[in-house]
Amino acid sequence: MEAIGDNIKAIRKLLTKKADLSLIFSTTLSDYTTPIYPPLELGTDENWVIGLLSLETYYSFSNINNTNNIFKYSIDNGITWKTITLPPGAYEIEQINSEIKRLMLPDVGIEILINTVTLGSIVDITVPTYRVDFTVPNSISSVLGFNPQILTEGYNVSDTIVNILDVNSILVNCNIINNSYLKGSHSPVLYSFFPNVKPGKKIVKEPSTIAYLPVNQKYIPNIRIWLTDQDENIIDFRGEVITYRLHMKQL
């Protein structure tokens, strides 16, 4: 039996007296519902499970957004101030430094560096009259590991490690299960993992052991799958293609 919806291919193969179903689909949406036609009709006396075979996309979700993209500086002892607003995106510390320098007045001696020993950051200010204001709302200071403060000339070392990874966990959610648990409650999380690649790099997740969870519907006209972070917020992959491979099987 074959079931095809938008960007989905489903192939069902009879294996002795039981069956399995492979689902492969791609989308640019982080919250995606695909219709299945004809709908999948599972026997009332059948028990089915589903698991994630693989997920492929790119680390394109923003760690810089409108809550942490402001860099404010002065070159005249704080008499006047310039404000830089970084475009939302996926940045490394080096890229943050490059973008700030691109948007800054020419030849301003302010440099943002990574401290490879402490995993914090350093704001190097080379001129006595220069200032950096990390007290403003939506400051990039939280990403760089600085508490709210005004920085002056010198090697300014961050208070904590950099917070460059806004998304610590990627949760793959699916609407035809609810037997997993998140924070002590039933949850539609099919699989979760840590995105252990740098911003801009490809994410390829192929679980070495597939975790199968019970399918909670007998009539399936569509499958919804959505990606959230550790706080259950939808992750915006900014139009990057996400490809899933799911496997359903009859027990």
C-alpha positions in Angstrom: 0.0 0.0 0.0 1.3 3.5 -0.8 0.2 6.7 0.8 1.4 10.1 -0.5 0.7 13.6 0.9 2.6 16.8 0.4 6.3 16.0 0.4 5.7 12.6 1.9 6.2 9.0 0.7 4.8 6.1 2.6 5.6 2.5 1.6 4.0 -0.4 3.4 5.5 -3.9 3.1 4.0 -7.1 4.4 6.4 -9.0 6.5 5.0 -12.5 7.2 1.8 -11.6 9.1 2.9 -8.2 10.3 3.6 -5.0 8.5 5.8 -1.9 8.6 5.6 1.6 7.1 8.4 3.9 6.2 7.7 7.7 6.1 10.0 10.1 4.4 9.2 13.8 4.1 10.9 17.2 3.7 9.7 20.6 4.6 10.9 24.1 5.4 8.5 24.5 8.2 9.4 23.8 11.8 5.8 22.9 12.5 4.5 20.8 9.6 1.3 18.8 9.0 1.1 16.6 5.9 -2.2 15.0 4.8 -2.0 11.3 4.0 -4.2 10.0 1.2 -5.7 7.6 1.5 -5.6 7.8 5.3 -3.9 5.1 7.2 -6.4 2.7 8.8 -4.9 0.5 11.5 -6.8 -2.6 12.7 -8.6 -2.1 16.0 -6.8 -5.2 17.4 -3.4 -4.1 16.0 -0.7 -2.5 18.1 1.6 -0.1 16.2 4.7 1.8 17.2 6.7 4.6 15.6 10.3 5.7 15.8 12.7 8.3 14.3 15.2 6.8 11.8 16.9 10.1 10.9 16.7 13.8 10.8 18.7 16.1 8.6 18.9 19.9 8.4 21.3 22.7 9.1 22.1 24.6 12.3 20.3 27.8 11.0 18.2 28.7 14.0 19.1 32.1 15.5 21.2 32.5 18.6 21.1 36.3 18.0 17.6 37.7 17.9 15.7 40.9 19.0 16.2 40.0 22.6 20.0 40.0 22.6 21.2 41.9 19.5 22.1 45.4 20.8 25.7 46.6 21.0 26.1 50.2 22.3 29.4 52.0 22.4 30.9 55.5 22.8 34.2 57.0 21.6 34.0 60.2 23.6 33.8 59.1 27.3 30.0 58.5 27.0 29.0 62.0 25.9 27.4 60.5 22.8 26.6 56.9 22.0 26.2 54.8 18.9 23.9 51.7 18.9 24.4 48.7 16.6 21.6 46.3 16.0 22.9 42.9 14.7 20.7 41.1 12.2 19.1 37.9 13.6 21.1 34.8 12.7 23.3 31.9 13.8 26.6 33.4 14.9 29.9 32.2 16.4 31.8 34.7 18.6 34.2 35.5 15.7 31.2 36.3 13.5 29.7 38.5 16.1 32.9 40.4 16.3 33.1 40.7 12.5 29.5 41.9 12.2 29.9 44.5 14.9 33.1 45.8 13.3 31.4 46.0 10.0 28.6 48.1 11.4 30.9 50.2 13.7 32.5 53.5 12.8 35.8 53.0 10.9 38.9 52.3 12.9 37.3 52.0 16.3 39.6 50.0 18.6 37.1 47.6 20.2 37.5 43.9 19.7 35.5 40.9 20.9 37.6 37.7 21.5 36.9 34.2 22.8 38.8 33.2 25.9 39.8 29.6 25.0 40.8 28.9 28.6 37.7 30.0 30.5 35.3 29.7 27.5 34.2 33.2 28.3 34.7 36.3 26.1 37.0 39.3 26.2 36.1 42.8 25.1 39.4 44.5 24.3 39.1 48.3 24.4 42.2 50.1 23.2 41.5 53.8 23.7 40.9 55.6 27.0 37.8 57.5 25.8 36.0 54.4 24.5 33.1 52.8 26.4 30.8 49.8 25.8 27.4 49.9 27.5 26.1 46.5 28.5 23.3 47.9 30.7 20.8 48.6 27.8 17.8 46.5 27.1 18.3 43.6 24.7 22.0 43.9 25.0 24.3 41.2 23.5 26.0 41.1 26.9 24.1 38.0 27.9 25.5 36.1 24.9 29.0 37.2 25.6 28.8 36.3 29.3 28.8 39.8 30.8 26.7 41.1 33.6 25.1 44.5 33.0 27.9 47.1 33.3 29.9 49.8 31.5 33.2 48.6 30.0 36.2 50.9 29.8 39.7 50.8 28.4 41.5 47.5 28.8 41.1 43.7 28.6 37.5 43.2 29.9 36.9 39.6 30.8 33.4 38.2 30.9 31.7 37.2 34.2 30.6 33.8 32.9 31.1 31.5 29.9 29.6 32.6 26.6 26.0 31.6 26.0 26.3 31.1 22.3 24.0 28.0 22.3 20.4 29.3 22.8 19.0 25.9 21.8 20.4 23.2 24.2 18.0 20.4 23.1 16.0 19.7 19.9 12.7 17.9 20.6 11.0 16.0 17.7 7.3 16.0 18.4 4.7 13.9 16.6 0.9 14.1 16.9 0.2 10.3 16.8 2.0 9.5 20.1 1.6 10.7 23.7 3.3 8.0 25.7 6.6 9.9 26.3 7.1 12.1 29.3 8.5 15.7 29.6 8.7 17.4 33.0 6.6 14.7 34.5 3.7 15.0 32.1 2.6 13.0 29.0 4.2 14.5 25.9 4.3 14.1 22.1 8.1 14.0 22.1 9.2 11.2 19.8 13.0 11.9 20.2 15.3 14.5 21.6 19.0 15.3 21.1 21.7 18.0 21.6 22.7 19.9 18.4 26.5 19.2 18.7 27.5 21.1 15.6 28.5 24.7 15.1 26.1 27.3 13.6 25.8 26.9 9.9 26.9 23.3 9.8 24.8 20.3 8.9 22.8 18.4 11.5 22.5 14.7 10.8 20.9 12.6 13.5 20.6 8.9 13.1 19.8 7.2 16.5 22.0 4.1 17.0 19.1 2.6 18.8 15.6 3.5 17.6 13.2 4.4 20.4 9.8 3.2 19.4 6.7 4.6 21.0 3.0 3.4 20.8 0.8 5.0 18.1 -2.3 6.4 19.8 -4.6 6.6 16.7 -6.2 3.9 14.5 -7.3 6.3 11.8 -4.5 8.6 10.6 -5.5 11.2 8.0 -2.4 13.3 8.6 0.9 13.4 10.5 2.0 16.5 12.2 5.7 16.8 13.3 7.2 19.9 14.9 10.6 20.8 16.5 10.9 22.6 19.8 13.7 23.6 22.2 14.2 22.6 25.8 11.6 25.2 26.8 9.0 23.8 24.4 9.3 26.8 22.0 9.1 26.2 18.3 12.6 26.4 16.7 12.8 28.7 13.7 15.1 27.2 11.2 14.6 30.2 9.0 13.5 28.4 5.9 16.1 25.6 6.0 14.9 22.2 4.6 14.3 19.6 7.3 14.1 16.0 6.2 12.6 13.3 8.4 12.6 9.5 8.1 10.1 7.8 10.4 9.4 4.1 10.8 6.1 2.6 11.9 5.7 -1.1 12.6 3.1 -3.5 13.8 4.0 -5.4 17.0 
